[in-house]
Amino acid sequence: MSRLIDGICQNNFVIVGRAGIDFFTDAGVAVEDAEKMTVDLGGSSANIGTGICKLGGQAALVTRVSDDSIGSYCINRLQHYGVDTTHVGKVGGEYRNSLAVYESVVEGHRNVIYRNGAADFQMNEDDVTAVDYGRFGALITAGTVFAAEPSRSATFQSFELAKAAGLPIIFDVDYRPYSWPSAQVASDVLTRAAMECDMIVGNDEEFGFIAGDYDKGLDKARSLSEGTVEIVIYKMGSEGAITFSGGKEIRTGIYPVDALKPTGAGDSFMAGLMTSLADGHDLETAILRGSACASITVSRPGCAPAMADTETLESFLADHPGPTTA
């Protein structure tokens, strides 16, 4: 068993990244027509942790939240979903939690994210050095955490500490242009992060961005797998995914559903993939189970509350006619 799979099989993850607050509309309602909205936990890393816990795993989040009622709300919701908040610190001053406002609509879907003075970017090296990495099996992070300082340096420090403790690094590229000072900075930093990881998950546009050319994204994913990265998953939306591992290419489809919105798919895919590998499923099956989790999430309002639990996932797989042909 590889160090990566051995770490994942412990089903206990430390996740470095952000927790935010989401406001979303009822099914089929555009924002301008909404008379009410639902509020819940958001943020890519918080969503991944939520999904892992709902599927029977353990997750601890390392981040900063604003020292106000919104930050307290995020901590409360993380604890509600079972995520360990020991290393969720608070930051005062003018820093604020990120906020997402989005529609439960597919056609013309709009997701407005407020990230000015984001509290999570204030996570520093003291925050990551306080973690006992030996308690966990693997470290997961998403690319947004690298977009600003001191969060960027702190996350690279967490990589060093995790590796010293024998933990594999799992990286969701999660490129959000609005968070970065420039595309060139983003490309340089995300490339550096990718080279330090054991598993990389990203979509075709993200790998294309790292490669500097969308048409070269697939070749970039393949070349990363030929180096030190053990597993590279190249997602293609409705066309499924291509996974590179051990010199092989695994092509998988998706589970078609009547989607309500596109948000949350990547986070739920990661949670389903991790917990499925931890439960002993082979890589191809775990990828398909992650895809099923993504389909469940996009068919429901919200992100964290829409994540599948074990019963929901198993019922979905039992009732669904099956994935598309890769």
PyMOL commands that set and color helices and strands:
alter all, ss='L'
color gray80, all
select helices_A, chain A and resi 3-8+31-33+44-54+69-80+119-122+125-129+133-135+143-146+151-164+177-179+183-195+204-211+214-225+237-239+265-278+283-298+304-306+310-319
alter helices_A, ss='H'
color red, helices_A
select strands_A, chain A and resi 12-16+20-27+38-42+58-66+84-91+99-104+111-114+138-142+169-172+199-203+231-235+241-245+248-252
alter strands_A, ss='S'
color yellow, strands_A
deselect
rebuild
show_as cartoon
